[in-house]
């Protein structure tokens, strides 16, 4: 086995200066840099602005206008000379000034506006829903990153197993070469063992490609450039051998997805209030002041200023049945949201039980295959010694080696399945 370890140290590529990320470090980077998470944050910020916009509908609206006019010619009012009855009196009078200034300030305040109140509540609910959606999006991306990370670890550990398989085959080939040199085996046996060694090389190349592809996917998820040094570290930990199944547990509820569904129901219910508000009157209060000033020489001594106030009442009378249909539609949408909530609960319960079953199956497989690996390890060590003594053939040792490698791969695969079930369960319960 010492020769095998030496060969493995030669075959496993050196990482170099690439920065190594643990799972926790990688997920922290994903939460900071992932594009989907940033988009969700942006949408939450937009919904917060919607709340401010909805609130502004009930705040005073103040506006001001100003204008200047320059008349280049005089405008006259004419009087018929025969009608004036006075000689020497001009028959026309200028009625305009060369310069005119005008301005106004207005204030509008809603006293009662049911749609505006309903929109405020909807905006607040939508903002709360977007916060939940952002948290859910973050959880989904973190879950995706965790599973990808475990898959990359699985691929790396598979590569190590394939390298070990190749090293064992090469060690077998070297032993047979020594035996051939001593006249203990035929040339056919030597070439056969060489062929067995060469058959292990394609698996190594495929495993390396898989590792490279998964590392690229991890880079993309964390929004990392190709130039940025990147490598992962860690291993897929085996669960405790005494782990027992808990498949009878029920889905607890109150999770993030359930809260999202509740918010959707609240939004649908508030839409009913908004549609009913279309039947209610609106009352607004206005204050204003207008000022006009006239002069030929920019002194503006002649001024007219008027202040005013109004109360406006707007009463909807007939909309052609549109508002009634909108109310009925919003009621139907609310009923649909309640059914979706119940359906989601059933779906999550089913998914939860399925994940618990996957976890139990993987745990059972791990406990079984772990023993197989221990037995296969002892068997291959014994077979190597038997080969030296001529008690087993090349083919028998190859079969023993393949059984050992397959057992290790099965154990690794079962461990990955177990960890994937754990990740999915944790994500489901958030």
Beta strands, then each sheet from edge to edge (+ up, - down):
strand 1: 20-21
strand 2: 61-70
strand 3: 76-78
strand 4: 92-94
strand 5: 99-113
strand 6: 231-232
strand 7: 282-295
strand 8: 302-314
sheet 1: 1+ 6+
sheet 2: 2+ 5- 7+ 8-
sheet 3: 3+ 4-
end
